[in-house]
Amino acid sequence: MKLFKTLTLLTVVLSSALSNVVVANEMEITAKRQTISQDSKLHTYSGNVRIAFANGNLSTKSSHVSLQKNTTIMEGDVEIILDNAVAKTQRVTFTPSQQGLVAKMDKVTFTYK
């Protein structure tokens, strides 16, 4: 029950952070390293990964969520679910920005549909 309350609170926090965002699947990814599979369906980014989302069409799930001021920290089998992909990582920090939402992590793998 506690996890449900935390996830509900997270959904409200993320929704309010994304309420004034452009409705297009736009994101900008920066990282020290990037690898792409031969079929281009698997993208792995590592080293100071930063993803700027300019879209409210994402949902998340994880094993643990904590809130600190304007920051949401998700840990343990984190999934960021987009319209055309699923991103997986072990820990991510979400911070609202003027353009939408910024996610920071050490490594993330995107699996595109």
Order of alpha helices (4+ residues) and beta strands (2+ residues): alpha-beta-beta-beta-beta-beta-beta-beta-beta
